[in-house]
Amino acid sequence: MFHGFAGILGKRHEESYTHVQAVRAACYGYGGHTQEYRYHRG
């Protein structure tokens, strides 16, 4: 991860952290609808 971001963002501090968060489709979205709603409504 560190080397991948360094290739995109340039020189990084030697101590860098990556935060990954799994979010259910029913918990987020945009335009007033969740991602789950968009999936089922097509």
Contact map, one row per residue, 1 for C-alpha under 8 A:
111110000000000001000000000000000000000000
111111000000000100000000000000000000000000
111111100000000000000000000000000000000000
111111110000000000000000000000000000000000
111111111100000000000000000000000000000000
011111111111000000000000000000000000000000
001111111100000000000000000000000000000000
000111111100000000000000000000000000000000
000011111111000000000000000000000000000000
000011111111000000000000000000000000000000
000001001111100000000000000000000000000000
000001001111110100000000000000000000000000
000000000011111100000000000000000000000000
000000000001111100000000000000000000000000
000000000000111110000000000000000000000000
010000000001111111000000000000000000000000
000000000000001111100000000000000000000000
100000000000000111110000000000000000000000
000000000000000011111000000000000000000000
000000000000000001111100000000000000000000
000000000000000000111110000000000000000000
000000000000000000011111000000000000000000
000000000000000000001111101100000000000000
000000000000000000000111111100000000000000
000000000000000000000011111110000111000000
000000000000000000000001111110000111100000
000000000000000000000011111110000110000000
000000000000000000000011111111000110000000
000000000000000000000000111111111110000000
000000000000000000000000000111111110000000
000000000000000000000000000011111000000000
000000000000000000000000000011111100000000
000000000000000000000000000011111110110000
000000000000000000000000111111011111110000
000000000000000000000000111111001111111000
000000000000000000000000110000000111111100
000000000000000000000000010000001111111110
000000000000000000000000000000001111111111
000000000000000000000000000000000011111111
000000000000000000000000000000000001111111
000000000000000000000000000000000000111111
000000000000000000000000000000000000011111
